[in-house]
Amino acid sequence: MINQDSKKMIEKIISNLANLKLNSCGIAVSGGSDSMALLHILTDWESAAKPNIYVASIDHGLRSESKSEIEFVKKICEKKRVEHVSLAPVTQLSKAKGNLQDNARSARYELLEKWAISKNLQCILIGHTLDDQEENLLMRFLRGSGVDGLVSMEELVVRNEILWIRPLLKSRKEDLRNYLRNSNYSWIDDPSNFDDKYQRVKVRTLLQQLKSNNIIASNFGKTADHMRRASKLSKETAISSSKSLLSYNGVGQITFEGEKFSKLFEDTQYRILAGIISWFSGVFYKPRFSQLENIHRKIISDRNLAGATLGGTVFKKKSGIVTVMRELASVKEDHLIKNEKFIWDNRWLVTFKSRVQSKLYIKPYGLVSYDNHKIFIDGDFDERALSTIPVILENKIVKFVPFSNLEYDVEVKLLNEEKEFYKFF
């Protein structure tokens, strides 16, 4: 039987969600205690205000146990009569370049976002808790993160027209587990959560030791709230400076004067560069500061810059003017179109006005063989920037190119237009 503490916790979570007046929600469920608690709280919610619930589990392809964990979630969803889907990255994360955990996180959010758009879901719920907030803060502090790295997770955030919600952010993991135990609900512990070869596990153990020895305050997580206020001021300063510094065009190419840029506060310079990179890549997580420093140094010091890349973004400098564009090599070469509505290259929203009947593909303009005499681009765009816009093909024949004379039953929208640009700061 659920005790009074669990009842109060659930009532608070439900009340906050009810106030949002949601119609349809996706829940990311791994099988662990946090996401299982979220699943049961939502599916047991008896009210006319309850939204339609859909569940997705991610198989990163990194652990042999993943499939059995997903099967566990699937069976629970069947009992609850909730639609469940298993999602997996197209490429093997174990063979991808860069930090494995960062790659897994990016793949996870990208898969969930595409799923939500294909289902026309209003939001995605994820099970981060107050414990996750504190672990994240300590881990980033030890890594030497700046203000942005130390800010608290947001309970509500809109990214690419999807509302992301963390309903459990003020709840403790142990309280959620008590709720599950008292309700006779089970969960699966991920073995990697106890493997101290992972940095997060080491930090979790350290945090527990610091608390038990009264070295760190129980409200340690409040530091993240203070950092959020400082971050907001820094962000607003960078946005204000960007509005008079940056110039855009229809395909998202950005230009700015190097000398004018160099006169800004150094913190503002770094934030603008990080925001630009996130904008082009469609990824909200900022690049590591050491990598950003290298790009910054070249922009400030080099008279001319043939091309420096970071996060799928190319920076060039000539005659004092810095030009920034999407890196063609970072764009997925070929993509079979399966849905009427989807996001391509993290920044283009593609919507077919009718059901896709034939076998269509989408790929970047720069990798397509076409007849220049038949395609006319309306606009004075740089060829390098044009090379990364989407092209719709049928049987290797170009059917649609944005800004061209070709017409097709499709709408292509750059999600990261100027009006949305500052979300990435």
ABEGO torsion letter per residue (X at the ends): XBBAAAAAAAAAAAAAAAAAGBABBBBBBAGBAAAAAAAAAAAABBBAABBBBBBBBBBAGABAAAAAAAAAAAAAAAAAGBBBBBBBBABBAAABBEBAAAAAAAAAAAAAAAAAAAAGBABBBBABBAAAAAAAAAAAAAAGBBAAAABBBBABBBBGGBBBBBAAAABBAAAAAAAAAAAGBBBBBBAAAABAABAAAAAAAAAAAAAAAGABBAAAAAAAAAAAAAAAAAAAAAAAAAAAABBBBAAGBBBBBAAAAAABBAAAAAAAAAAAAAAAAGBABBBBAAAAAAAAAAAAABABBAEBBBGGBBBBBBGGBBBBBBBAAABBABBBBABABBBBGGABBBBBABBBABBBBBBBAAABBBBAAABBBBEBBBAAAAAABBBBBBGGBBABBBGBABBBBBBBBBAABAAAAAAAX
